[in-house]
Amino acid sequence: MSLIEATAITKTFGRLRALDGFSVSMAAGRSFSLIGPNGSGKTTLIKCLLGTVIPDSGTLTLDGRSLLGDPALRARIGYMPQIGRYPDNMRVGQLFDMLQEIRRGTSARRDEELKDAFEIGKIAHKPMRTLSGGTRQRVSACVAFLFDPDVLVLDEPTAGLDPVSVEILKEKVKAEQRKGKLILLTSHILSDLDEITTDVIFIMEGRLRFSRPIDELRAESGEDKLGKLVARLMRDPGAISP
């Protein structure tokens, strides 16, 4: 059953048509890698899901309810940005205290598994401005998972992470997918997505080229690695049937 459904989404910025009648269905319990050339519309699609960009036309639903008509639904989406931006003088512990205060009184269950795995408690006293890029990424990952969301949007999640942290995050993604969560991933480090991708959404020029299980794509293309598969698609978009 589809958890997120985009139907005929169109978004233009001046003369640029970032999304052009884009439609896709994403089911719960799957990990979708959103793939496409630079400028293909990936970032615009993510921003539409998060509510920072409003489509010109089309519908976007979460569990059958309009994300465009009910912004409160976005509380069910956890987001890990490519670059986390936080107040420089805010301490790490204060960030989590603030987020929990904002959600006080809601039924959201807290998931602090990543906080424990990344030992965030040991840096709770540190101001955000003092953190390395990799440590900021770990904090951003913990924030994304913190309120046990039904949907996780992870934008370049492994960028800047050390190998141990990458493995911790990948295991967490796989565990959440097994629980029935929907995971949407983007990354230029495609080797990090091999183990956690169940489906590939390929977008070009704002349009869906295909959305298919990765096992089918591997069988059809003869390519085992996602990176090689995507490189082949970039060279010849018609190499894989829709």
C-alpha positions as CSV (number, residue, x, y, z in Angstrom):
1,M,0.0,0.0,0.0
2,S,1.3,3.4,-0.9
3,L,2.3,5.7,2.0
4,I,3.4,8.7,0.0
5,E,1.7,9.4,-3.3
6,A,2.8,12.2,-5.7
7,T,0.4,12.8,-8.6
8,A,1.2,15.2,-11.5
9,I,3.4,17.5,-9.4
10,T,4.6,20.5,-11.3
11,K,6.8,23.3,-10.0
12,T,8.4,26.1,-12.0
13,F,10.9,28.7,-11.0
14,G,10.7,31.4,-13.6
15,R,11.5,29.6,-16.9
16,L,12.9,26.6,-15.2
17,R,10.4,23.7,-14.9
18,A,12.0,21.8,-11.9
19,L,9.1,19.2,-11.7
20,D,7.0,18.4,-14.8
21,G,4.0,16.3,-14.1
22,F,6.0,14.1,-11.7
23,S,4.1,11.1,-10.2
24,V,5.3,8.3,-8.0
25,S,4.1,6.0,-5.3
26,M,6.2,5.0,-2.3
27,A,5.2,2.1,-0.1
28,A,5.8,1.6,3.6
29,G,8.6,-0.8,4.6
30,R,10.8,0.2,1.6
31,S,13.9,2.2,1.2
32,F,13.9,4.3,-2.0
33,S,17.0,5.8,-3.5
34,L,16.2,9.0,-5.4
35,I,18.6,9.1,-8.3
36,G,19.1,11.5,-11.2
37,P,21.5,13.9,-12.8
38,N,22.2,17.3,-11.2
39,G,19.3,19.6,-11.8
40,S,16.8,16.7,-12.4
41,G,14.4,17.8,-9.7
42,K,15.5,15.7,-6.7
43,T,15.9,18.6,-4.3
44,T,12.7,20.2,-5.4
45,L,10.8,17.0,-4.8
46,I,12.2,16.7,-1.3
47,K,11.4,20.4,-0.5
48,C,7.8,19.7,-1.6
49,L,7.6,16.8,0.8
50,L,9.0,19.0,3.6
51,G,6.7,21.9,2.8
52,T,9.5,24.4,2.0
53,V,8.3,24.5,-1.6
54,I,4.7,24.5,-2.7
55,P,3.9,22.8,-6.0
56,D,2.2,24.9,-8.7
57,S,-0.2,21.9,-9.4
58,G,-0.7,18.3,-8.5
59,T,-1.4,16.4,-5.3
60,L,0.9,15.1,-2.6
61,T,-0.5,12.7,0.0
62,L,0.8,10.9,3.1
63,D,-1.3,7.9,4.1
64,G,-4.1,9.2,1.9
65,R,-4.2,12.7,3.4
66,S,-3.0,15.8,1.6
67,L,0.4,17.1,2.7
68,L,-0.5,20.4,1.0
69,G,-3.7,20.8,2.9
70,D,-2.6,19.6,6.3
71,P,0.9,20.8,7.2
72,A,0.6,19.1,10.6
73,L,1.1,15.8,8.8
74,R,4.8,16.7,8.4
75,A,5.3,15.8,12.0
76,R,5.3,12.2,10.7
77,I,8.4,13.0,8.5
78,G,11.9,13.0,9.9
79,Y,14.5,14.9,7.9
80,M,18.3,14.7,7.8
81,P,19.7,17.6,5.7
82,Q,22.9,17.4,3.6
83,I,24.3,20.2,5.8
84,G,22.8,20.7,9.2
85,R,22.5,24.4,10.2
86,Y,22.1,25.2,13.9
87,P,22.6,28.3,16.1
88,D,26.3,28.6,16.7
89,N,26.1,29.2,20.5
90,M,23.5,26.5,21.2
91,R,24.9,23.5,23.0
92,V,24.2,20.0,21.6
93,G,22.2,19.1,24.7
94,Q,20.1,22.3,24.5
95,L,19.2,21.4,20.9
96,F,17.6,18.2,21.9
97,D,16.0,19.8,25.0
98,M,14.4,22.4,22.7
99,L,13.1,19.9,20.3
100,Q,11.6,17.8,23.0
101,E,10.0,20.9,24.5
102,I,8.4,21.7,21.2
103,R,6.9,18.2,21.0
104,R,5.8,18.2,24.6
105,G,2.2,17.1,24.9
106,T,2.2,15.2,21.6
107,S,2.0,11.4,21.4
108,A,5.3,11.2,19.5
109,R,7.5,8.4,20.9
110,R,11.1,9.3,21.4
111,D,13.8,7.1,19.7
112,E,17.2,7.8,21.2
113,E,18.9,4.7,19.9
114,L,21.2,6.7,17.6
115,K,21.9,9.2,20.3
116,D,23.2,6.3,22.4
117,A,25.1,4.6,19.5
118,F,26.8,7.9,18.5
119,E,27.5,8.7,22.2
120,I,25.9,12.2,21.8
121,G,25.7,12.5,25.6
122,K,29.5,12.9,25.7
123,I,29.3,16.1,23.6
124,A,26.1,17.5,25.1
125,H,28.1,20.4,26.6
126,K,29.7,21.5,23.3
127,P,28.5,24.5,21.3
128,M,27.4,23.7,17.8
129,R,30.0,26.0,16.3
130,T,32.8,23.8,17.7
131,L,31.6,20.6,16.0
132,S,33.3,19.0,13.0
133,G,31.3,18.3,9.9
134,G,31.0,14.6,10.7
135,T,29.8,15.3,14.3
136,R,27.2,17.7,12.9
137,Q,26.1,14.9,10.6
138,R,25.7,12.5,13.6
139,V,23.6,15.1,15.4
140,S,21.4,15.6,12.3
141,A,20.9,11.9,12.0
142,C,19.8,11.7,15.7
143,V,17.4,14.6,15.2
144,A,15.8,12.9,12.1
145,F,15.0,9.7,14.0
146,L,14.3,11.3,17.4
147,F,10.5,11.3,17.3
148,D,10.0,7.9,15.6
149,P,8.6,9.3,12.3
150,D,6.8,7.1,9.8
151,V,8.8,8.6,6.9
152,L,12.5,9.4,6.9
153,V,14.1,11.7,4.3
154,L,17.9,11.3,4.4
155,D,19.8,13.7,2.1
156,E,23.4,12.7,1.7
157,P,23.3,10.9,5.1
158,T,26.8,9.4,5.0
159,A,28.7,12.5,3.8
160,G,31.4,13.3,6.2
161,L,30.8,10.3,8.5
162,D,33.6,8.0,9.5
163,P,33.3,4.3,8.5
164,V,32.1,3.2,11.9
165,S,29.3,5.9,12.0
166,V,28.3,4.9,8.4
167,E,27.8,1.3,9.4
168,I,25.8,2.4,12.5
169,L,23.6,4.6,10.4
170,K,23.0,1.9,7.8
171,E,22.0,-0.7,10.3
172,K,19.6,1.8,11.8
173,V,18.0,2.5,8.4
174,K,17.6,-1.2,7.7
175,A,16.1,-1.7,11.2
176,E,13.5,1.1,10.7
177,Q,12.6,-0.2,7.2
178,R,12.0,-3.7,8.7
179,K,9.6,-1.9,11.2
180,G,7.6,-0.7,8.2
181,K,9.0,2.8,7.9
182,L,9.4,4.5,4.5
183,I,12.9,5.7,3.8
184,L,13.8,8.2,1.0
185,L,17.5,8.5,0.3
186,T,19.7,10.7,-1.8
187,S,23.5,10.4,-2.1
188,H,26.4,10.9,-4.4
189,I,28.2,8.1,-2.5
190,L,26.2,5.4,-4.1
191,S,28.3,2.5,-2.6
192,D,26.8,3.5,0.8
193,L,23.3,2.9,-0.6
194,D,23.9,-0.6,-2.0
195,E,22.9,-2.5,1.2
196,I,20.0,-0.3,2.2
197,T,18.2,0.4,-1.1
198,T,15.1,-1.7,-2.0
199,D,13.8,0.5,-4.8
200,V,15.2,3.1,-7.2
201,I,13.4,6.2,-8.3
202,F,15.1,7.6,-11.4
203,I,14.2,11.2,-12.3
204,M,15.2,13.2,-15.3
205,E,14.2,16.7,-16.3
206,G,11.6,16.8,-13.6
207,R,9.8,13.6,-14.8
208,L,9.8,10.1,-13.5
209,R,11.8,7.8,-15.7
210,F,11.0,4.8,-13.5
211,S,10.4,3.5,-10.0
212,R,11.4,-0.1,-9.7
213,P,12.8,-2.6,-7.1
214,I,16.6,-2.7,-7.3
215,D,16.6,-6.5,-7.6
216,E,14.7,-6.2,-10.9
217,L,17.1,-3.5,-12.1
218,R,20.1,-5.6,-11.2
219,A,18.7,-8.6,-13.0
220,E,17.8,-6.6,-16.1
221,S,21.0,-4.6,-16.4
222,G,23.5,-7.2,-15.2
223,E,25.0,-4.6,-12.9
224,D,25.3,-5.6,-9.2
225,K,26.5,-2.3,-7.8
226,L,24.1,0.7,-7.7
227,G,26.9,3.1,-8.8
228,K,27.6,1.2,-12.0
229,L,23.8,0.9,-12.6
230,V,23.4,4.7,-12.2
231,A,26.4,5.4,-14.4
232,R,24.9,3.3,-17.1
233,L,21.6,5.1,-16.8
234,M,23.3,8.5,-17.0
235,R,25.0,7.5,-20.3
236,D,21.9,5.8,-21.7
237,P,18.6,6.6,-20.0
238,G,16.9,4.1,-22.3
239,A,19.0,1.2,-21.1
240,I,16.4,0.3,-18.5
241,S,12.7,-0.1,-19.4
242,P,10.2,2.1,-17.4
